[in-house]
């Protein structure tokens, strides 16, 4: 795709992985996981997928995955760091080989964030020790009856002597809940009402009073129901109390949901290689399947959507690394990682499945496991609807674009902690977050027809939502807001795609092709908006006026097809 980067190394190709642009320690760690997976081969990968991934956890501990990447510099005398760019690359790599292994890593990140945000030095030292021993972590927030409604938690802590508490209650959907040495639990005290009664503490799955009740998910993912039964919580186990406990629970999810985009990206990259190799080496009616025009279109669209996913995810990582109390734009971009990138991954899988058809069900394919697990990603860390409503809280500030902030540079190679992810501001006041002018990203690509078309549509959306009438309507009508949300999501998505494309010097033909799809997507959402029961006649007219036809170019499309052709047999896991 890029002038100096081959297509099959821009998309992850483990067999050509050189670790650029990361430091030597990161390259060695990623190489160790590639060698472990590739050494096992595809048959073992597929055969073992049906069982809970204990072997992955064991190897992750031996290789130092958690201790190398999930301990801040402050707690490791500078030997380790928490680096979102590196963690994002690991999300992609682990997702490439399976959501099951990635999931154990993801929930460890969620469980550790409240620990590193705590001033409890004893708990922090204990976490370092356990991580260096190879232990994983877990995040016990949701409950069977209340989901992630933390206002209604039934995990109760009764005060006892010596500053201790006795915890009783259950948690649900807890990844690693059967083995984690560090389980961050959210509950509330029995003696204090309101926000001041909240508490976040550490439990250990090996201690008395901790019970892994059952696995509530498929066998290959341990997503457990756990129970604390007269579990003793010592002062050194308490991480946060009161409002701080409430905030750290929400803020951990805000950061953790970013992991989902990398996992979806890696999983669908593997599916693309497998699908493309199968189709190219199969003949129907005397022709290779990849010579049929509709098949070429499906592969081209899959590739372009993957390119956009990767560009967005890379750029969003920079904003997380640059975050501060004065710059909380990352919350919007992390929410988009969950609400849009993961649904794009599902869309890519659907396109690929339309090519390989029945092959996608076969037990000897990695594809069939990706197809099973991938739909879980948009439905983790809050529903798509909840995250769409979260995204809309930023819309007024985003379109105002009046913040005087320095451009966020490429922070992929910065060898430093992302310390703000542990010391985030309170979870509220999202409407006060300010943004730089979103149009700046589009200015650099104004010569591209489809970028120009898409910007026109974005300007049309701005005109619609600028009036008080629409804003008030969104406040009182959730369904109407959910019809507006996907339109706004596409604008933000397009901005970050362009920013990263500019930083990497992307091929303009590929960028224009990506925006061909975004114009089409925006127009499709406009038609859905037009048909919504809450939309009045003036809003219907607006929607139809904002529809644009993507610009087509035969030479550009042929160029993209050749890029896809170059991926044939570029990666295939050994048998």
N, C-alpha and C positions, 0 to 999 in steps of 0.2 A: 504493500500500500504506500509506503513511504520511499522517498528517494534513496535513503541509505539503509533501509530495513526491509528484508524480504517478507513476503506476505505470511509465510508459515512460521516466522518468528515474531511477527507482530501478534498474530493469534498464537496462543501458547502451543509450542511443539516441544514436549519434554525431551525428545530424542535429539533436538538441536539446541537445547537450552545452554546458554553460556553465562547466565546470571546477570547480564548487563541490565540495568546500571548499578546493581547493588554492590555492597562491600564484600570482601572475601569471606567473612564469617557467614553472611547471609547466603552467599552462593553455595558454600559448602553444606549448609543446612538444607537448602532446597534440593541440591544435588543428592543428598542422602535419601530424601524421600522419593525422588525420582528413581534412584537406583533400587530402592526397596520395592516399590511398586512394579517397575519394569522387570526386575529380577524374578518376581513371582509370576509374571506373565498373565495374559488375558484369561486363560482358563481358570486359574486360581482366583483371580480377581472376581470373576463372575460366580464361580462355585461358592466362594466364601462370603459373597455379598449377602446371602440369605441369613447368615448368622450374625449375632451381635459382635461388633468389631473390637473384641478384646485384644486381638493381635495388634491392631493399630494403636490402641492405647499403650500397650507395652512398648512398641517401637518408639512411639512419640516420647515416652519417658526416657528410654535409652538414648535417643538422639538429642534430647534436651530441647524439644520443641517449646514446651511451656516455660522452662527456665531461661531459655535464650531470648525469647520474644515477648514474654508477658510479665517481666519484672522490670520496673522502672530503674533508671540509673541511680536515683536517690537511694534505693534499697539494695543496690548491688555494687556500691563503690565504683560506679561507672563501667562495670563489666558488661552489663546488659542495658537495654533500652526498650521503651514501648514506642514503636515506630509504625504509624498507621499505613504508610506506603508499603513497608515490608509485610505487615499483617495482611494487607489487601492482596498482595501478590501470593501469599500463602493461602488465602481464601480461594483464589483462582486455581492454584496448583492442587490443593486438596480436593476441591470440588471437581476437578478434572477426573480424578480417579474414583470419586464416589461421595455422595452426600452423607453417607453413614460415617465415614471417618471425619469429614469436615465438621459434622454436627458436634462431635465431642470437643473439638477445638473451639467452635463458636460459643457453646454454652460455658466453656471455661473462661472465655473473655468476659461474658456477662457476669459470671460469678466473681471475677477478680476486680472489676472496676470499683465496686463499693469498698473493697479492702484498701486499694491504693488511694482512695479518696478520704480515708479515715486518718485521724491523728493518733490512733491506737497503735503505738510502736510495737507492743507485744504481739498483736495480731499480725502486723506487717512482717515481723521477723519470723513468725510461725509460718506465714504463707511462703516466704522465701525458702525456708527449710523444706517444706513439703513439695514445692515445685521442683527444687533441685533433686529431690528423691524420686521425681517422676510422676507425682500425683497430678490429677486433673482437678477442675473446680466445677461447681454447679451454681445455678441461680434459682432460688426457691421463692418465686413471687406469686405465680398464679395458683388458683384454687379451683377445686371441682365445681363448687356452687357459684363462685363469683368470677371465674376467669381472672383477668388481670385488673379487676376493679379493686384497687388496693384500699379504697375507702372502707370496704366491707370485709376486710380480712378476718378470718376466724382463728388465726394463729395467735394464741393468748399466752402472755408471759405474766406469771404471778410472782410478785416480789418475795424473796426469801432472805435468810440471814447473810451477812457478809457481802452485801451488794450483789448477791446472786439472784437469778430468776429461775423459775421452773416453767418450761415451755410445753404446751400441749396444743396439738392441731395437726392438720394435714395440708400438704401441697400437691399440686397436680401438674402434669406435663413438665416434669423436671428431668432434663437431660443430664446424664452422668449421675443421677440420683442414687444409683446403686453402688457406686465405687468412689465418689469424689471425697478426697480428704478435706476439701474446703467447700462447704456448702453455705452460701450467703442466703440468709433467711430473713424475710420481712414479716413482722407481726406487730402486735400492739400490747401494751401493758393493761392489766386488769384494773389497776388502781387510778388511772388517769384517763379522762375522756378527751375527745378532740384530737387535734393535730399533735399536741404535746405528748400523747401516749404512744406514738409510733416508735418502733425500734427495729434496727437492722443489726443482725448478729451472725456469727460464724458457728456452724455446726460441723460435725465430722461423722461421716457415714459409718465409721468403725466403732463409735462410742455407744455406751449403754443408753437406751431410751430413743435411739434412732432406728427406724425400721423402713426398709425398702419394701413397700407393700406389694407392688406388682408393676409390670411393664404394661402401659396402657396403649402402646403403639405396636407396629409390626415388629416381628422378632429381631430384624437387623438394626433397628434403632431402639435403644433403651431410653424411653421417655416415661419416666416413672411417676407413680403415686408414692409419696413418702409420708411418714407420720413421725412426729415427735411425741413421745409418751413419757411425761415426767422427765423430760430432758433438762439437765442442769446447764444453765447458761451462766458462765462466770464473768466477772468484770472484764477480764482480758479477752472475752469473746465478743464484747459489744462494740460495734463499729460506729453506729450513728443513732441518735435519738431525736424525737420530735420532728419538726419540719425538715431537718436535714436528712432524716431517714426517708421521708416521703420524696424529697427531691432527688436523692441518690438513686432511688428505685427507677424513677422516670428517666433520669439522665443516663443511667446505664443502658436502658433500652434504646434511647436516642442514638447512642454510640454503637451499641451492638447490632442494631438493624442494618448498619452499613455493610456488615459481613455478608449479608444475603446476596448482594449484587455480585460480588466476586465468585461466590459459590455457583450462582446461576450461570455466570459467564463461563467458568471452567467446565461445568457439566455439559453445556451446550456446545462448547468447542470440541469436546471429545465426540459428542454425538454427530457433529458435522463431519469430522474425519471419517467416522465409521459409516455414515450414510453415503458420503461421496465415494468412498472406496467401493462400497457394495454396488452402487448404481453404475459406476464407471466400468466395473468388471462384469456386468450383467448385460445380456443381449435380449432384446424383444423385437420380434418381427425383422430380424436380421440387422438390427442397429443397436449400438450401445445406448443404454438408457440415458446417458448424459448428453446425447446428441438431440434429444427431443426438445423443442423450444420451450414447452411449459416446464420441463424439468430444469432446464438451464435458468429459467426465470425464478423458480423456487429456490434453487441453490444461491443465485445472486442475491435474492432478497434476504435469505438466511445469513449470508456472509455480511451484508451491509448492516443488518440489525445487530450482529455481533460486534462489528466495528464500532457502531454508535454506543453500544453497551460498554465496550472497553474504554472508549474515549471519555465517556461520562464518569465511569468509576475511577479512572485515573485522576481526573480533575477534581472530583469530589474529595478524594484523599488529600489533596493539597489544602483544601479549605478546612478540613478537620485538623490538619497539622498546624495551620495558621490561626486557629481559633483562640479567642481570648474573651474576657468579660465584655470587651467593647465590640467584638465581632463574633456573633453567634449565627452567622449565615449557614454554618455547617448543619444545623438542625434541619433546615429545609432540604439540603442536599442529601443528608442521610435518609430522610423520609422518602425522597424520590428514589433512592437506591432500593428501598423496600417496595414502594408502591408501583414503580414503573419498570425498573430494570428487571425485576423478577417476573413481571407479567410479560415483558419482552422475551425473556428466556422461554416462557411457556409458548409464546407465539412462534419462536424459532423452532421449537420441538414439533409443533403442529405442522409447520411447513415441511420439515424434514420427514416427518411421518407420512405425509402425503406422497413422498417419493418412494420410501422404502417399504411402505404398506405393511404386509403381514410379517416381513422380516423383523419389524420393530417389536413383535411379540415373542420372538424366539428366545429361549432360555440361554443360549450361548452368546447373546449379544450384551454388551454394556448398555446399549440403547434402551433395552426394556427396563433396566433399573433406573436409568435417568428419567424415563417417562413416568415411572411410578413415584419417584421421590420429588421431582421438580415442582409439582403443584403445591407441595407443602411450603415452599419458600414465600410466596405472596401471603400466606396465611399464618406465618410465624410473626411474633412481635407485634401483634395487633392486626386487625383485618385491613384489607385494602380500603374499606370505607372509612375506618377510623383514621388511617394515615392520610387519606385524601382530605379529610376535614382539617387535620393538622397542617397540611400543606397550605390550605386556603387561609390560615391565620397570617401567613406571610405576604399575601397577595398585594395588599395596599402598599406596604413598605417596599416590596419588590418593584412595583410599577412606578412608585414615586422616584426611586433611583437617585436620591439626592445626597447620599453619603459621600464624604470626601475621604475615601480609604485608598491606600496604596494598592496597586494590583498584586494579587497573590502570585508569587513566583512558582516555578516547578520545584517542589520540595521533596522529590523522590529520593534524592541522595543525601538529605540532611541527616547526619549521624547524631541525632538528639532525641530526647524524650518529647512526646506530645503531652506535656504535663497538664495542659488545661482540661484534657478529657477526664482527669481525676478531680479537678477542683472547679467544676462547672458552676455557673450561677444558678439561681433558683429556676425551677421548671417553667415558670410563667412569663408574662410580659412579652410573648412572642410577636405581638403586633407592633412592638417598639423596635424590633430588629430592623436595621437600615441596610440598604444595598447601594452599590454603585450603579451607574446607568447600564441597564441590561443591553442597550442598543450597541454599546461599544464592541461587543463580541461579533455582532453582525456586520459592523462597518468594514471590517477587514476582508469580508467575503461577499461584499455587495456586487461584485462582478459575476457571481454565480446565479444563474436564473432561478433555481429552486430555493436558494437561501433568500433571495429577494422576494419570491412569492410567499415564503413562510413568514418573513418579517411583516409583510403586508397583513397577513392573518393575525399575527401577534398584535399589531397596532389596532386592528379591528376589535380584538378582545379587550384591549385597554380602553377603547372608546365605550364598550358596553359596560364594563364594571366600574368606570369612573363615577357614574352617577349614584346618588344616594339611594335611589329607588331600587336598583339591583342589589346593592349592598344590604339594604334592609330586608329584601326578599330572601336573600341567602341566609340571613340570620334566623328568619322564622320558618324557612322551608328547607329542611335538610336534603330532601330529594333534589330540589332545584340546585342547591349548592353542589351536590354530587354530580350534577350534569355539567356544571361550570368547571369543576375541579380538574378533570382530565385535559381540558383545553389549556388551563394555566400550567399544568404539569408539563405539557409538551413544550411550552415556551421556555421554561427553566431548563429542561432537558436539552433543548437545542442550543441554549447559551453555553452550557458547559461542554457540550460536544465541540462547539466551535472554538472555545478557549483552548481546549486540549489539542485540537487539530492545528491551531496556530502555533502552540508551543512545540509540537512535534514536526512541523513542516509537512503536513499531510498532502497527499495527492489531491489536487482540486477536483479532479474528475470523480474521485471516490466521495469527497465531501458533498459535491452536488448530487450524487446518486443517493447518499444518505438522506439528504433533504428532499429529494423526490418522494421518498417514503414518508417523511414527516409531514409534507404538504398533504399527501393522501390521507395520512392518519388524522390530521387536523380536520380535514374536510369530512371524513367519516364521523368524527365526533360532533361536528356541527349538525350533521343530519340527525344524529341521535338526540342532540339538544333540541332541534326543531320539533321532534316528535314527542317531547316530554309534556305530560299533561299540565304542568304548571307554567309553561311558556306561553306568553300572550302573543297577539298578532304582530306587534312591533318587534318583539324579540325573534319571532319566526322569520320575519323579513330580514332582520339583521343577520341571522344565521345563514340564510341563503345567499345574501350579498357577500358574506365572508368566504364562501366556498371558492376554492381555486383548483384548477386542473394542473397537475404536475407537468413540468416541462420535460419532454423526452428528447433524447439525443442518441442516435444509433451508434456513433463512434464511441461515446462515453459508455454506453451499455455494453458494447463489444469489449471495451477495455476491462470492465468489471468481470465479464465472463472469462476473460483470459486469466485474470487474477485467481478466480475460483478454480479454473482448470489446473493452475500451478499447484493447487493443494492436493490433487489426486495422488494417492500413495505417498504423500509427504510424511504422514505419520500413520503407523499401524502398530499396535501393541503386539509383541511377540506372542505366539500361541501359549 
